[in-house]
Amino acid sequence: MQKLPLGRSDIMVSAWCLGTMTFGNQTPQDDAHAQIDMALDAGINFLDTAEMYPVNPVKAETVGRSEEIVGNWIASSGRRDEVVVATKVSGDNPGWVRDGKGYDGDVIREAVDGSLKRLQTDVIDLYQMHWPMRGSYMFRQNWTYDPSGQNRQQTMDHMMDVLEALGEAVKAGKIRAIGMSNESAWGMTKWIDQAEAAGLPRMASVQNEYSLLCRLYDTDMAEMAVNEDVTLLSFSPLACGVLTGKYQDGKIPEGSRRSIGPELGGRVTERLWPAAQAYLDLAADHGLDPVHMALAWQNTRPFPVSAIFGATTTDQLAHIIAGKDVKLSEEVIAAIDQVHRAHPMPY
């Protein structure tokens, strides 16, 4: 498995990352621990979790359970040094975490300690903010995004407050590197500019949605990533399972994400299914498994990417891992771009 540096840090991560957001809900602990072992044995050294996980649905009573399951694996496996562990503090929310408060410097100090305890580790390799407190255009909010109510000075002050708390945690040895999630190009450059000016930790990564069906990252964010050495941690690279083909022709498999959330977080539209079929047909025409094609494509991008995928079961993970050495031809890459032009932004 290819390894790449996480931003400008000294942390090397695999080009694929095992997401854990189903751990403790759809995925029981024994299966979750087996998945981590399978991933490591396949050369995947990167785990991503969050204090609000598991999802589908997110509930106040289950917040922290995914971190706890990862922590139990750390405590029992003896393999902590083999894995890079990433987690996140929640932004403002409907009340799942800290009564919806979101985060500032004081919350960061509290939340880091909480995650360390649940993860049963002395250090978090990558600590991320789950979404900006000023708002975000991610999660389909791009269609009506309106930043006109933002207060620039409040944003700058908030960023500095958070960076100072993160700096304290780095000095204390509690975290190694920091990152954002669901952030914009403007936001990332401001986090970085303020950190550099103040001698505080610099953003190493940004975790945004990115797949064959969701390519908002390809322009301004790509330019930011290349010029600022920021690694994309792409979430939903299989578009919540749409790119596997399992939902085509109206199918909703029992226990699948769509059986729990029929709209897949706003991704289901009339244009989605023809777009997905075009990629499924392309894969078939070239003798490729569509899952393997979708993940291999992430490695072809002109900016650094570690793709975060999730697997509800070990069987699903085994299927994904079977494609870890797939490389796409220039012909396939060009054909993917043509499909993208024909089916841009289907959701």
C-alpha distance (Angstrom), angle and dihedral (degrees) to the residues before:
residue distance angle dihedral
M1 . . .
Q2 3.80 . .
K3 3.82 115.2 .
L4 3.80 126.1 -152.1
P5 3.80 134.9 -176.9
L6 3.78 116.9 -97.4
G7 3.80 99.8 -122.7
R8 3.79 110.9 -63.0
S9 3.80 92.9 -31.2
D10 3.79 124.8 109.6
I11 3.82 90.5 -116.0
M12 3.81 116.4 114.3
V13 3.80 116.2 -156.1
S14 3.78 133.1 -175.4
A15 3.80 119.8 -105.6
W16 3.81 86.8 -113.6
C17 3.80 126.4 52.1
L18 3.79 127.7 -162.0
G19 3.79 110.8 -126.9
T20 3.80 117.3 -149.3
M21 3.79 104.4 -166.5
T22 3.82 93.0 119.6
F23 3.83 93.4 50.5
G24 3.79 108.6 117.6
N25 3.78 95.8 16.5
Q26 3.81 116.7 46.7
T27 3.81 91.6 4.8
P28 3.83 117.5 54.7
Q29 3.79 120.4 -143.5
D30 3.82 98.0 -101.8
D31 3.79 91.4 52.7
A32 3.81 91.3 43.7
H33 3.80 91.6 53.7
A34 3.80 90.7 48.1
Q35 3.82 88.8 52.1
I36 3.80 92.5 53.4
D37 3.81 91.0 50.5
M38 3.82 91.0 47.4
A39 3.79 92.0 49.7
L40 3.79 93.4 49.7
D41 3.80 91.7 47.4
A42 3.84 88.3 53.3
G43 3.81 92.1 53.3
I44 3.81 97.8 -98.5
N45 3.80 105.5 134.7
F46 3.82 99.2 170.3
L47 3.84 128.6 91.2
D48 3.79 124.7 -177.2
T49 3.79 124.3 -162.3
A50 3.83 138.8 147.3
E51 3.77 139.1 -148.6
M52 3.84 90.8 -112.4
Y53 3.83 95.3 53.9
P54 3.01 140.8 145.6
V55 3.80 103.6 66.3
N56 3.82 135.3 -172.3
P57 2.95 82.9 97.6
V58 3.79 119.0 6.8
K59 3.81 109.3 -142.8
A60 3.80 131.0 178.4
E61 3.80 90.4 -127.4
T62 3.82 93.4 56.9
V63 3.83 98.8 41.8
G64 3.81 109.6 127.3
R65 3.80 95.7 19.2
S66 3.82 94.7 113.1
E67 3.80 91.1 52.1
E68 3.81 89.2 48.6
I69 3.80 91.6 53.0
V70 3.81 91.1 49.5
G71 3.81 88.1 47.0
N72 3.79 91.9 52.2
W73 3.80 88.8 52.6
I74 3.82 90.6 49.9
A75 3.80 90.5 50.6
S76 3.80 95.3 47.7
S77 3.80 104.4 33.7
G78 3.79 104.6 56.8
R79 3.82 87.4 -143.7
R80 3.82 100.8 107.5
D81 3.81 92.5 121.1
E82 3.81 90.8 57.1
V83 3.79 96.2 60.3
V84 3.81 137.5 65.5
V85 3.82 108.1 -143.2
A86 3.80 121.2 -155.3
T87 3.79 126.4 -176.5
K88 3.82 138.5 165.3
V89 3.78 142.7 -136.4
S90 3.81 113.8 -130.8
G91 3.78 122.7 -112.2
D92 3.78 123.1 -144.1
N93 3.80 108.1 -40.8
P94 3.81 143.3 170.1
G95 3.78 91.2 -87.7
W96 3.79 103.5 -69.9
V97 3.82 93.3 121.9
R98 3.84 128.5 30.5
D99 3.82 90.6 -15.8
G100 3.80 90.4 -63.7
K101 3.80 94.7 -59.5
G102 3.79 97.9 140.1
Y103 3.79 117.8 -156.3
D104 3.78 144.3 -57.1
G105 3.79 130.8 155.4
D106 3.80 94.3 -70.6
V107 3.79 92.8 47.9
I108 3.81 90.4 49.4
R109 3.81 90.3 56.0
E110 3.81 91.0 51.3
A111 3.79 95.7 41.0
V112 3.81 95.3 50.4
D113 3.80 90.4 55.6
G114 3.80 91.0 47.2
S115 3.79 92.5 52.2
L116 3.80 92.3 45.9
K117 3.80 89.8 54.1
R118 3.81 94.5 47.8
L119 3.81 92.0 44.7
Q120 3.82 91.3 48.0
T121 3.78 91.6 -137.4
D122 3.79 137.0 118.8
V123 3.79 95.0 -133.4
I124 3.81 139.3 29.3
D125 3.79 109.7 -142.8
L126 3.81 96.1 -153.7
Y127 3.80 123.1 17.3
Q128 3.81 116.3 -168.5
M129 3.79 139.1 -175.6
H130 3.82 106.6 -126.2
W131 3.81 95.2 -139.8
P132 3.82 136.7 -16.1
M133 3.78 115.9 -83.7
R134 3.81 90.7 -136.5
G135 3.83 91.1 60.6
S136 3.79 136.6 -93.4
Y137 3.79 139.9 -125.5
M138 3.82 91.2 -138.5
F139 3.83 124.9 104.6
R140 3.82 92.4 50.2
Q141 3.80 92.4 -57.0
N142 3.82 88.2 119.6
W143 3.80 90.0 86.5
T144 3.80 92.6 66.6
Y145 3.81 102.2 16.8
D146 3.81 113.4 156.6
P147 3.82 117.7 176.3
S148 3.82 93.6 171.3
G149 3.80 92.3 106.2
Q150 3.78 94.1 58.3
N151 3.80 119.7 113.5
R152 3.79 108.9 -142.0
Q153 3.80 96.5 -157.0
Q154 3.79 92.3 48.7
T155 3.79 88.7 51.3
M156 3.79 92.5 50.0
D157 3.81 91.8 47.7
H158 3.79 91.6 48.1
M159 3.81 91.7 50.0
M160 3.80 91.8 51.1
D161 3.81 92.2 48.0
V162 3.81 90.6 51.9
L163 3.81 93.9 43.7
E164 3.79 91.6 51.9
A165 3.81 91.1 52.8
L166 3.80 90.4 47.3
G167 3.79 89.5 49.0
E168 3.79 89.8 55.1
A169 3.81 90.4 50.9
V170 3.80 91.8 49.9
K171 3.83 91.4 49.7
A172 3.79 89.7 48.7
G173 3.81 90.4 53.1
K174 3.80 93.3 -117.2
I175 3.82 95.9 120.1
R176 3.80 133.3 20.5
A177 3.82 104.7 -161.6
I178 3.80 138.7 4.7
G179 3.78 136.1 -139.3
M180 3.79 144.7 171.5
S181 3.79 132.3 -127.9
N182 3.80 131.3 -150.2
E183 3.78 90.2 9.2
S184 3.81 134.0 150.0
A185 3.80 130.4 -127.1
W186 3.81 90.8 -106.6
G187 3.79 91.4 49.6
M188 3.79 94.1 48.8
T189 3.80 93.9 50.0
K190 3.81 91.3 48.9
W191 3.80 92.6 50.3
I192 3.80 88.9 50.0
D193 3.82 96.7 43.1
Q194 3.82 92.7 50.1
A195 3.79 92.9 46.2
E196 3.78 93.6 49.7
A197 3.81 92.8 47.0
A198 3.81 91.6 51.4
G199 3.80 98.7 38.2
L200 3.80 91.8 -115.4
P201 3.83 130.5 138.2
R202 3.79 114.0 -63.5
M203 3.80 124.1 -134.6
A204 3.80 108.0 -100.0
S205 3.79 98.3 -177.9
V206 3.77 147.7 10.3
Q207 3.79 123.5 -147.4
N208 3.81 109.5 -148.8
E209 3.79 132.9 152.1
Y210 3.80 112.0 -91.6
S211 3.79 131.1 164.2
L212 3.79 142.3 127.5
L213 3.80 85.9 -79.4
C214 3.82 98.5 42.5
R215 3.80 114.3 46.8
L216 3.81 104.2 156.2
Y217 3.82 88.0 126.5
D218 3.81 94.5 64.8
T219 3.82 99.2 89.6
D220 3.82 125.8 29.1
M221 3.80 94.6 9.8
A222 3.80 91.5 49.3
E223 3.80 90.5 52.6
M224 3.81 90.7 48.4
A225 3.81 91.3 49.3
V226 3.79 94.6 51.2
N227 3.79 96.2 44.8
E228 3.80 96.8 40.7
D229 3.82 99.0 37.0
V230 3.79 94.7 -120.4
T231 3.80 119.0 158.7
L232 3.80 118.0 -137.6
L233 3.78 114.3 -133.8
S234 3.79 96.7 -162.2
F235 3.78 115.2 -153.0
S236 3.81 125.6 -159.9
P237 3.84 93.4 20.6
L238 3.83 87.0 164.3
A239 3.83 91.6 47.3
C240 3.81 93.3 -116.5
G241 3.80 90.2 -51.7
V242 3.82 96.4 -50.0
L243 3.81 91.1 116.3
T244 3.81 91.2 55.8
G245 3.80 89.0 67.3
K246 3.79 93.6 -127.3
Y247 3.81 93.7 123.1
Q248 3.82 98.1 47.8
D249 3.82 119.1 120.9
G250 3.79 91.4 23.5
K251 3.80 96.0 -62.9
I252 3.81 117.6 155.9
P253 3.82 108.8 -178.4
E254 3.78 116.2 -146.2
G255 3.80 111.6 -98.0
S256 3.80 92.8 15.5
R257 3.77 122.6 131.9
R258 3.81 90.8 -105.9
S259 3.80 91.0 54.3
I260 3.82 86.1 62.1
G261 3.82 99.3 36.4
P262 3.83 109.5 21.6
E263 3.82 94.9 -167.8
L264 3.82 94.2 49.1
G265 3.77 92.7 -133.2
G266 3.81 93.8 -49.0
R267 3.81 95.4 -47.5
V268 3.80 95.8 114.5
T269 3.80 110.7 95.0
E270 3.80 135.1 142.7
R271 3.81 89.1 -100.9
L272 3.79 94.6 51.9
W273 3.78 99.7 75.9
P274 3.84 98.0 50.4
A275 3.81 89.1 47.6
A276 3.81 92.1 49.5
Q277 3.81 90.7 47.1
A278 3.79 91.1 53.0
Y279 3.82 90.2 57.6
L280 3.80 92.1 43.4
D281 3.81 90.0 52.0
L282 3.80 91.3 47.4
A283 3.80 90.9 53.1
A284 3.81 91.4 48.5
D285 3.81 92.0 48.6
H286 3.81 89.6 56.5
G287 3.80 97.2 40.9
L288 3.80 93.2 -110.8
D289 3.77 130.5 139.2
P290 3.84 104.3 -118.8
V291 3.82 92.1 -133.0
H292 3.78 91.6 52.7
M293 3.81 91.8 45.6
A294 3.80 93.2 51.0
L295 3.80 93.0 50.4
A296 3.80 95.8 40.5
W297 3.81 88.9 53.0
Q298 3.80 89.7 61.9
N299 3.82 88.5 64.6
T300 3.82 91.4 57.0
R301 3.79 96.2 62.8
P302 3.85 121.5 116.6
F303 3.82 92.2 -122.9
P304 3.82 131.9 56.1
V305 3.81 114.5 -81.1
S306 3.77 137.5 177.4
A307 3.80 107.1 -173.9
I308 3.81 116.7 -141.6
F309 3.79 112.5 -148.5
G310 3.77 129.8 173.7
A311 3.79 130.6 -148.2
T312 3.77 122.5 -163.5
T313 3.82 91.8 -159.3
T314 3.78 138.7 23.2
D315 3.81 89.0 -113.6
Q316 3.80 90.0 59.8
L317 3.79 90.2 47.7
A318 3.80 91.8 50.3
H319 3.81 89.2 53.1
I320 3.80 91.3 51.3
I321 3.80 94.5 45.5
A322 3.81 90.8 52.1
G323 3.82 87.0 71.1
K324 3.78 97.8 49.7
D325 3.82 93.8 112.3
V326 3.82 97.2 43.7
K327 3.80 114.1 125.6
L328 3.79 123.2 -170.9
S329 3.78 123.4 -129.1
E330 3.78 121.5 -126.7
E331 3.80 87.0 -110.2
V332 3.81 92.0 58.4
I333 3.81 92.5 44.8
A334 3.81 90.6 51.9
A335 3.80 90.8 47.9
I336 3.82 90.1 51.3
D337 3.79 89.8 54.2
Q338 3.80 90.2 51.7
V339 3.80 91.5 52.1
H340 3.79 88.9 49.0
R341 3.81 91.1 53.8
A342 3.80 90.1 50.3
H343 3.82 94.2 45.9
P344 3.81 108.5 29.5
M345 3.80 120.1 173.2
P346 3.82 97.9 -9.9
Y347 3.80 88.4 -178.9
